[in-house]
Amino acid sequence: MPPDVSVVIVSYRVRDVLRDCLNSLFAGGGLDGVTSEIILVDNASGDGTAEMVCADFSPVRSIALGENRGFSGANNVGLAGATGRTLLLLNPDTLVPRGAIAGCVRYLDAQPADVGAMGCRVAGPNGVTQWECARRAVTPGDEIARAFLLDRVFPRSDRFNRERMPGWDRADERDVESLLGAFMLVRREAFATVGGLDERFFLMYEDTDYCTRLRQAGYHIRYYPEVTITHLGGQSWKQERVATYTNSHIAALQYMEKHFPRDADRVRRAHRLGMRWKAVLLRIALLRSPRNSELLERLRMTHSAYDALAPARRREESPA
């Protein structure tokens, strides 16, 4: 018989954080109550991750890729070999308490067949719920509000923070439009219908794209707050901040081009204009603190994203 759940974890230069995650699954009892298989796909970390997993966690099936294929590509490698009747995408920077996965599998099993995926409450190390764990799917209006920092200026506004759903405390169970890819449990039948993650999304937006595709295929997505996991978060950002920031904006535009093609260029222009405004604010701040390394890196991030969001023709014409 197939295991109750296949847990697919993608790692990239997070060996020590991954060790804590795997300890929470095994010694910590995160897998108690279910039959399972763990598939670790390492994106050519080069930090001894694969060797650590083989030495300390022999039940884990470890796949070491020869190149960094991104979050979607590496997850698809793991999903292709998964045999479980449910499939769990789990980030390496998570800590799973005893019995948590069993609770989620039981919950999904109890749902009607048209519930294709579910997510649990995801909290930071401080215990505060991360709103991304259950949210609305992003729209062009959401992206434009973010481009001009309106979501930060008006944090309680449902208009400028529509995706975030600021009036909801995530305390009750309900249907949602999108889940956080750090913990997403998918029914095998839904995966067979929808397929794997879209590999055009190297990092970010792959989770909301997948949830959008599930809903387009007629599936519901449920949020279940009775189970809570801890998500450290920010591990990708710590590795290569400029590249990750840039990739996040590229992914946003790719999502718009895929699901809102008529609005994609408008979103592109809004983000580029927003980058100009952010650069002005950063330069003003640097007048007061010209050697501030944080401000200088943020300025590099802004310039990199601005250039990456140039229209394709202009990018092709740019000198190498």
N, C-alpha and C positions, 0 to 999 in steps of 0.2 A: 504493500500500500504506500502511496506517496506520503511524505511528511505533511503535517498540518500547515507548516509555513516554511518558505525559503526566505532567508534574510540575506539581502544583497547589500554589501557595503563597499563603497568606492573610496579609496584613500589616495592622498597626494601630499607627501611630506608632512604627515601628522602621526608619526610612529608612536610617540608617547601618549598622545590623546587617544589613538586607536587602541592602545593597550588597555587604557581605563575603560573604554567602551566594551571591549571583549571580556574584560574581567566582570563588568556588570552583567553581561549576558550569561556567563558561565558560573563563576564563583558567587556572584551577586544574585543569581536566581532569576534573571530577566527572562530566561527561557523555560523556567519551571512550568509544568502543566501542559506543554505542547511537544509533539514530535517535530523536529526541525532539522534544517541544514543551513549552514552559514557559508556564504560565498563571498570571499574578499577579492576585489579587483583593484590592483595597485597600478596607478597611472605613472609608471616609471619614476617613482619617487627618488630612488638612488640614496635613500637614507637608512637602509637596512630594514625597512618595513616587512618585506616578504620573508626575510630570514627570521625576524622576531616572531612572526605569526607561525611559521613552520616549527620553530623551537618551543614556543610557549603555548600554542593553541592548536594542537594536532588535529582536533575535530574539524577545524576550518579548512574549507577547500580554497586554496590561495591561487590566484591567477595573476601573474606578473606581466604586465604589458610592456612592450618595448618602446612605447611612446605615450605621451599624454594625450588621450583621446577625449578628454573632457568628461564632465559629469554624465551626460546623456550617453555618449559612446561607450564608456566603461560600464555603466549600468546595463546597457543592452548586452554586453558580453556576459555579464553575470546572469541576467534574466534568460538568455538563450540556453543556459545549462541548468536552470532551476527546475526542480521536479515537484515542488510543493503545490498543494491545492489552493493556497493563498501565497501572495508574494509581497514581501515587505521591503520597501526602500528605506534604508536607515543610514543616517550620516555617521561618520566615525567620531564626531565630536558630540555624541549623545551618551547619556547614562540612563540605563533602563532598569527600573526597580523590579523587585521580585514579583513574578507572575503577571507583569504588565502585558507582555505579548499574548499570553494565553487569554487575558481578559479581552483584548482587542479581537483575537480570532473568534472567541465565543460570541462577541457582539456582532461581528460581520456574519457569522454563520446564522445568527438569529434573524437577520434582516431579509426582506424579500429579495428575490433573485435580481431585481432591477437596481439594487444597490451595488454599484460596481467597486466602490472604494470607501475607506473610512480613515479618519485621523483622530488622534487623541489630543489631550491638552499638552502643549509644549511650553515649558517654563525655562527661564534663564537660571543661572546659578543662584540668583537672588530670590527665586521663587515667583517672580512676576511673569504672568502669562505673556507669551510672544504672540502678538495679534496675527502674525502671518500664518499661524497654524490652522486658522479657519477664517476665510475672507471671501470677498467678492472677486470675480475675475476682473483683471485690469482692463480699462477702456482707454480710448484716445484722450478723453477728458481727464482721466486720472494722470496720464503721463504729462499732459500739458500743465496741470496743477503742480506736479512735482518739478517740472522744468523751471518754473518761476518761484519755487519754494513756498507756494501757497498752502501746501499741506503742513508745513512747519509754522507758518504765520498764523494759520487757523486750524490748530490740531483737533478741535472738537467739532469742526464743520463736516457734516455728512456730504456736503457738496464737494469740498476740496479734499476730503479723505474718504471718499465713497468706498474704495477698495478696503480700507481699514475697518469700516463699520464702527465708528467711535462710540456709538451708544450701546454697544453690546459688550458685556463683561466675559463672554465665553464660558459662562457657568452652566448653560443649559444645552441639552442635546438638540441638534437640528440638522436639516439639509443645508449644505453650503455650496458655493460655486467653485472654491479652490482650496487646496490643502498645501501644507509646506512639505517639500520633498525630503526634509530631514526625517520624517516618519510618515509614510504613506502605505497603507495596507490595501492591496488590490486583489479582488476575487479572480481566480484563474480564468473563469469564463469571460470576464470583462477584458482581461489581458489578451485572450485569444481573439476577441473581436477587434480591439483597438490597436493591438501590437505594442511595440516598444516605444521608448522615448524618441522624440524627433532630434536627430543628431546635428541639425543646423544650430541648435542651442548648445554652445560649448559649455557655458556656465551661466545659470540663472534663467528664469522664465520657462525652463523645461517642465517644472511642476505645474504651473498654471496652464501651460499649453496642454499637458496631458489631461488635466482635469476638464479643460474645455472640450477636448476630444471625447472624453468619456460622456460628458453631457450631450454632446452632439450625436453620440451613438445611442442615446436614450437611457443612459444610466444616471442614477442619483448618487450623490456623494454625501456621506454622513460625518458629523462631528460628534465625538463621544468624550465628554469631559471627566468621566469617572476614572479614567486612567491618565496619569501624568508622567511624562518623561522630562529629563533635563537636557537642554540643548545649550552647549557653551556658546556656539555661534561665533562668527567672525574669523574662523580659522582660514578660510580661503583668502580673506582680505589681508591677513597677516603675511601671507606668502609673497604676494606680488601686488601691492596696492594699486599701482598705476594701471597695470594690465587688467586686474579684476574690475576696477571702476570702469575702464573702457569697455570691457566685455559686457558689463551689465547694461550699458547703454546700447551696444550693438544688439544684444539679445532683446531689449525692449523694442527696438526698431524692427527686428526680425519678426517678433510677435505681431506687431502692427501690420507688417507687410503680409503676414499669413492670414490674420483674422479680420483686419480692418484695412484692406488695401487702399480704399479711397481716402483714408485719413493718414496713411503712413507718412506722406511727404509733409503734411502739416505738423505732425508730431516731430519729425526730423528737424524742421525749421525752428520749432519751439525749443527743442533741447539745445540746438546750437546757439540760439539767442540767449537762452538761459545760461549757457556756458560762458558767454561773453560777459554777462552780468556778474556771474560768480567770480570771474577773473578780475573784474574791476574791484569788487569787494576785497578779494585777496590781496591785490596790489596796494590798496589803501591800508590794509592791516600790516602789510610788509613795510610800509613807510615808517611805522612805529617800531617794528621789530624785524629789521632786514635780514637777520641771520636765523630766524625762526625756522627750524627744519620741518616742522609740521606744516606750516603755511606754505613753504616752498614745495613740499611734496604734493599738497593739495592743488597748487597751481599747475604742477606738471600733470596731475590727474585730469584737471580741467582742460588743459591744452590737448592732451592725448585724446580725450573723448570728443572734443570739438573737431579735431582732424578726422577721427574715425567715422564721424557722422556726416562728413562731406558727401555730396551726391557722387555716385559711382564714377561718372565721367571725370569729375574734378580729381578724384583719388587717382584715377588712371593717368591723368596728365601731370600729377605731381612728380617732381624729380625723385629718383631713388635715394 
